[in-house]
Amino acid sequence: MKAETQDQPPFDSEHPKEHLKPPMPGLGYKTCLVDNCSPTRTVEKYIPEEDRWHMLAPLPVATHSLAGCAFNGRMYISGGVDQSGTSNKVWRYSPDVDKWTPMAQMLTNRSDHIMTRMNSKVIVIGSFRDFGLPSWNFVMAGERYDCETNQWTYLLTLKKPVVNSAFFTMNNSLHILGKEISSYNCSINTFIQKINLSKYLEMNNTSGNGDSNINNDDKKFNDNNNVDGCQIFSYEADISLIYHFFGNVITSK
């Protein structure tokens, strides 16, 4: 999938590295926001075998800073910022009919967040509390979406904020690259926040923590957080680099 603002020039094929983001896992789509702060409805599909772009049905609402993933041959997108502010809307794209369908809305407004999938469950994590508020005002609750029942439930509470972060999934765990400024000496510390999705999803199915009627996105899920399902690891990295990789890593023993 490639998206462009309506008043911007078309995709520049001579400088693809300046525009393209990595493929969306599960479908042959790539995304491109020429200006990530300008809402857009334009959606295109890249056909690698033919090395060309194909126009798809436009997004129902012009949006930027949204997230997406694929399941069962369909694409799901969530949140972002539209003309009304930070959104909790969710849309599903069906390629067989070239149509976007509104799905159950997230329990929390989100933008610049992470959206990934495990089995038939979609997980969204992170975001500013609302677009334009101070950067320390974060959404710390994660949610899961059941693609079969079209229902959202709260899943976990993060240990560190997640906003516009690179990530990948490996061995049923989500690995998120992050950085923070130390309050002690103002140095920048880099870390990986590892979230055991299978453990949280299992506990969510057996405990009462998945109550979809909860409306407090800072609710502490005591039972879930007592397990070591969310871990923080420090690592050294060039802080001048900006990481945009996301995807799946498959390993075998």
C-alpha positions, 0 to 999 in steps of 0.5 A, a space after each residue: 500500500 502506498 499513500 500520498 497526500 492529494 496535493 503532493 506530486 506523485 511517487 518519485 520512482 527515482 528516489 524510492 528510499 526516501 518514500 517507501 516503508 517496508 512491506 506490511 506482513 501478510 500482504 504485498 502492500 507497501 506504505 508511503 506517506 509523502 508528508 506524514 503530517 498531512 491527512 490522505 485518503 489515497 491508497 495504492 498497491 505495489 505489484 512486485 512481479 510487474 514493478 508497478 503501482 495500482 490504485 485501490 479504493 481510497 480510505 473512507 477518512 483522510 488520515 495520517 499517523 495510522 497503523 496497520 497489519 494483515 490477517 486472512 488476506 485482508 488489511 486492517 488499519 487503526 487510529 491515526 489523526 483525522 480532521 477531528 483529532 486522534 482517532 479510534 476508528 478501525 477499517 478493514 480492506 477486502 481486496 476481492 471487492 476493493 472495499 473498506 469496511 468499518 469495524 469495531 472501534 478501539 477502546 482508546 484513541 491512538 496515533 503513531 502506535 504499533 499494530 501487529 497480529 498473532 493468530 486471529 488476534 490483532 494487538 495495538 500498543 502505544 500512542 500519545 494520549 492525544 495528538 498535540 499534547 506534551 510528549 510525556 502524555 502517553 497511552 500505556 495500555 495495550 488492546 487486542 482485537 478478535 477478528 472473529 468476534 469483532 471485539 476489542 478488550 484491554 490486554 496489558 500495561 506497558 513498562 515504557 512508552 511506545 510512540 512511532 517505534 520500530 518493532 518486529 515479532 519473533 517467537 510469539 513475542 513483540 520486540 520494540 526498539 525505544 529510547 528515553 532521556 535520562 533524568 539523571 544526566 540527560 543522556 539518551 538510553 536505548 532499550 528493547 521492550 520485549 512483550 510475550 504476546 502468547 502469555 498475555 493472550 493466554 491469561 486474557 482468555 482465562 482471567 477477567 482482565 479482558 473486560 471490554 467495558 473498561 473505559 480507563 486506558 491506564 487501568 492496572 491489570 494486576 494479574 497480568 503484570 505480576 507475570 514477567 510478560 514484559 521485559 526491558 533490555 538495554 542495548 547500545 545503538 547509534 542514536 542518530 539513526 532512525 529505525 523504521 523496520 517492522 515485520 516478522 522473524 521466523 526461527 527454528 530450533 
